[in-house]
């Protein structure tokens, strides 16, 4: 898995690529935790290049969203499609997390 991080003022965008599974979930969680410590006002996660997402990865996303909410920060997810999109739909995470179709939408509507 590759994780790219972009920062613009109080916005942080994390772009993981590849599989988020038991072998990589700790790296994914660590990257998110490192960004939370810098207290971004908005954290966006681009799932467009994620080819597989294990249940543990969903747990990390939920825990991150709850942590940010406690810090009065916002989190959004965008680019969810394919099997990852199916997992979001079946698990109900699409209604729990702020999910947007694309980056432009996520930048403007995270709440």
C-alpha contacts under 8 A as a table, 3 or more apart, distances in Angstrom:
res1	aa1	res2	aa2	distance
1	X	16	X	6.87
1	X	17	X	5.59
1	X	18	X	4.82
1	X	19	X	5.88
1	X	20	X	7.09
1	X	24	X	6.71
2	X	16	X	5.68
2	X	17	X	5.15
2	X	18	X	6.73
3	X	14	X	6.88
3	X	15	X	5.56
3	X	16	X	4.23
3	X	17	X	6.25
3	X	28	X	7.65
3	X	31	X	7.85
4	X	14	X	5.90
4	X	15	X	5.00
4	X	16	X	6.29
5	X	12	X	7.13
5	X	13	X	5.80
5	X	14	X	4.66
5	X	15	X	6.24
6	X	12	X	5.74
6	X	13	X	5.07
6	X	14	X	6.47
7	X	10	X	7.40
7	X	11	X	5.78
7	X	12	X	4.52
7	X	13	X	6.37
8	X	11	X	5.11
8	X	12	X	6.40
10	X	40	X	4.98
10	X	41	X	5.14
10	X	42	X	6.43
11	X	40	X	5.81
11	X	41	X	6.13
11	X	42	X	4.86
11	X	43	X	6.01
11	X	44	X	7.67
12	X	35	X	7.54
12	X	40	X	6.31
12	X	42	X	6.28
12	X	43	X	4.87
12	X	44	X	6.21
13	X	43	X	5.89
13	X	44	X	4.68
13	X	45	X	5.72
13	X	46	X	7.11
14	X	32	X	7.88
14	X	43	X	7.61
14	X	44	X	6.26
14	X	45	X	4.84
14	X	46	X	6.15
15	X	45	X	6.02
15	X	46	X	4.88
15	X	47	X	6.70
15	X	48	X	7.98
15	X	49	X	7.66
16	X	28	X	7.73
16	X	45	X	7.83
16	X	46	X	6.92
16	X	47	X	6.62
16	X	49	X	6.67
16	X	50	X	6.31
17	X	47	X	7.59
17	X	48	X	7.75
17	X	49	X	4.59
17	X	50	X	4.77
17	X	51	X	7.29
18	X	49	X	6.25
18	X	50	X	4.78
18	X	51	X	5.19
18	X	52	X	6.89
19	X	24	X	7.28
19	X	50	X	5.87
19	X	51	X	5.41
19	X	52	X	4.66
19	X	53	X	6.26
20	X	23	X	7.61
20	X	24	X	5.47
20	X	25	X	5.48
20	X	28	X	7.29
20	X	50	X	7.19
20	X	51	X	7.96
20	X	52	X	5.93
20	X	53	X	4.88
20	X	54	X	6.16
20	X	57	X	6.08
21	X	24	X	5.37
21	X	25	X	5.49
21	X	52	X	7.18
21	X	53	X	6.04
21	X	54	X	4.92
21	X	55	X	7.97
21	X	56	X	7.08
21	X	57	X	6.74
22	X	25	X	5.46
22	X	26	X	7.73
22	X	54	X	7.17
22	X	56	X	7.05
23	X	26	X	7.49
24	X	27	X	5.43
24	X	28	X	6.42
25	X	28	X	4.96
25	X	29	X	6.04
25	X	56	X	6.81
25	X	57	X	5.92
25	X	60	X	7.92
26	X	29	X	5.05
26	X	30	X	6.00
27	X	30	X	5.07
27	X	31	X	6.18
28	X	31	X	5.24
28	X	32	X	6.36
28	X	57	X	7.91
29	X	32	X	5.16
29	X	33	X	6.05
29	X	60	X	6.10
30	X	33	X	5.01
30	X	34	X	6.05
31	X	34	X	5.18
31	X	35	X	6.45
32	X	35	X	5.23
32	X	36	X	6.25
32	X	64	X	7.23
33	X	36	X	5.04
33	X	37	X	6.36
33	X	64	X	7.64
34	X	37	X	5.36
34	X	38	X	7.07
35	X	38	X	5.37
35	X	39	X	7.05
35	X	40	X	7.31
36	X	39	X	5.16
36	X	40	X	6.56
36	X	68	X	7.17
39	X	71	X	7.76
39	X	73	X	7.56
40	X	43	X	6.32
40	X	73	X	6.72
41	X	72	X	7.63
41	X	73	X	4.75
41	X	74	X	6.15
42	X	73	X	5.85
42	X	74	X	4.70
42	X	75	X	5.72
42	X	76	X	7.79
42	X	110	X	7.46
43	X	73	X	7.76
43	X	74	X	6.15
43	X	75	X	4.67
43	X	76	X	6.41
44	X	75	X	5.63
44	X	76	X	4.77
44	X	77	X	5.63
44	X	78	X	7.43
44	X	106	X	7.23
44	X	107	X	7.75
45	X	75	X	7.78
45	X	76	X	6.32
45	X	77	X	4.76
45	X	78	X	6.34
46	X	49	X	7.59
46	X	77	X	6.03
46	X	78	X	5.10
46	X	79	X	5.59
46	X	80	X	7.69
46	X	103	X	7.50
47	X	50	X	5.25
47	X	77	X	6.94
47	X	78	X	5.99
47	X	79	X	5.01
47	X	80	X	5.29
47	X	81	X	7.97
48	X	78	X	7.19
48	X	79	X	4.21
48	X	80	X	5.72
48	X	81	X	6.90
49	X	79	X	7.99
50	X	53	X	7.10
50	X	84	X	7.39
51	X	83	X	7.46
51	X	84	X	7.03
52	X	83	X	6.97
52	X	84	X	6.15
53	X	56	X	7.96
53	X	57	X	5.89
53	X	58	X	7.20
53	X	84	X	6.01
53	X	87	X	7.89
54	X	57	X	5.29
54	X	58	X	6.80
55	X	58	X	5.05
55	X	59	X	6.35
56	X	59	X	4.97
56	X	60	X	6.35
57	X	60	X	5.03
57	X	61	X	6.35
58	X	61	X	5.08
58	X	62	X	6.25
58	X	93	X	7.99
59	X	62	X	5.14
59	X	63	X	6.08
60	X	63	X	5.13
60	X	64	X	6.02
61	X	64	X	5.15
61	X	65	X	6.19
62	X	65	X	5.12
62	X	66	X	6.25
62	X	97	X	7.40
63	X	66	X	5.16
63	X	67	X	6.12
64	X	67	X	5.07
64	X	68	X	6.13
65	X	68	X	5.23
65	X	69	X	6.13
65	X	74	X	7.50
65	X	75	X	5.89
65	X	97	X	7.43
66	X	69	X	5.05
66	X	70	X	6.35
67	X	70	X	5.17
67	X	71	X	6.57
68	X	71	X	4.96
68	X	72	X	6.27
68	X	73	X	4.91
68	X	74	X	6.16
68	X	75	X	6.99
69	X	72	X	5.01
69	X	73	X	5.46
69	X	74	X	6.35
70	X	73	X	7.43
74	X	110	X	6.41
74	X	111	X	5.89
75	X	97	X	8.00
75	X	98	X	6.88
75	X	110	X	6.57
75	X	111	X	7.53
76	X	97	X	6.96
76	X	98	X	4.80
76	X	99	X	5.92
76	X	100	X	7.19
76	X	106	X	6.23
76	X	110	X	5.66
76	X	111	X	7.97
77	X	80	X	7.46
77	X	97	X	7.33
77	X	98	X	6.08
77	X	99	X	4.78
77	X	100	X	6.11
77	X	106	X	7.14
78	X	99	X	5.64
78	X	100	X	4.68
78	X	101	X	5.50
78	X	102	X	5.26
78	X	103	X	6.12
78	X	106	X	6.47
79	X	100	X	7.16
79	X	101	X	5.73
79	X	102	X	5.43
79	X	103	X	7.34
80	X	84	X	6.23
80	X	85	X	4.99
80	X	99	X	7.80
80	X	100	X	7.97
80	X	101	X	7.09
81	X	84	X	5.71
81	X	85	X	4.18
81	X	86	X	7.27
82	X	85	X	5.18
82	X	86	X	6.35
83	X	86	X	4.93
83	X	87	X	6.20
84	X	87	X	5.06
84	X	88	X	6.31
85	X	88	X	5.06
85	X	89	X	6.23
86	X	89	X	5.04
86	X	90	X	6.04
87	X	90	X	5.19
87	X	91	X	5.84
88	X	91	X	5.38
88	X	92	X	5.95
88	X	93	X	4.92
88	X	94	X	5.26
89	X	92	X	5.26
89	X	93	X	6.49
89	X	94	X	5.69
90	X	93	X	7.87
91	X	94	X	7.82
92	X	95	X	5.71
92	X	96	X	6.72
93	X	96	X	4.79
93	X	97	X	5.78
94	X	97	X	5.72
94	X	98	X	7.23
94	X	99	X	6.03
95	X	98	X	7.35
95	X	99	X	7.83
98	X	110	X	6.76
98	X	111	X	7.59
99	X	106	X	7.66
100	X	103	X	7.44
100	X	105	X	6.09
100	X	106	X	5.39
101	X	105	X	6.77
101	X	106	X	7.58
102	X	105	X	5.51
102	X	106	X	6.27
103	X	106	X	4.96
103	X	107	X	6.01
104	X	107	X	5.26
104	X	108	X	6.47
105	X	108	X	5.34
105	X	109	X	5.95
106	X	109	X	5.30
106	X	110	X	5.60
107	X	110	X	6.31
